[in-house]
Amino acid sequence: MRRVLRRAHLYGRLVAHDGKLYYPGGSHSLCSEETAIAMVKAGWLRHRGEDYEVTPDGVRAEARRE
């Protein structure tokens, strides 16, 4: 999930297509849309149409090193 958050933060958004998430212009999927929905429920991503954007909580979660 950290990799997904990192890409969302870097590109500003992720794009949903065929049940998977991609960074804009990317051809390799980052995760399934089910994982993205779980991240929305956790408050790390925000769903807007076909796009997913990282939230401030998501940026903090991505920055944490465990």
Secondary structure, DSSP 8 states (H G I E B T S, - for coil): -HHHHHHHHHHS-EEEETTEEE-TT--S--EEHHHHHHHHHHTSEEEETTEEEE-HHHHHHHH---
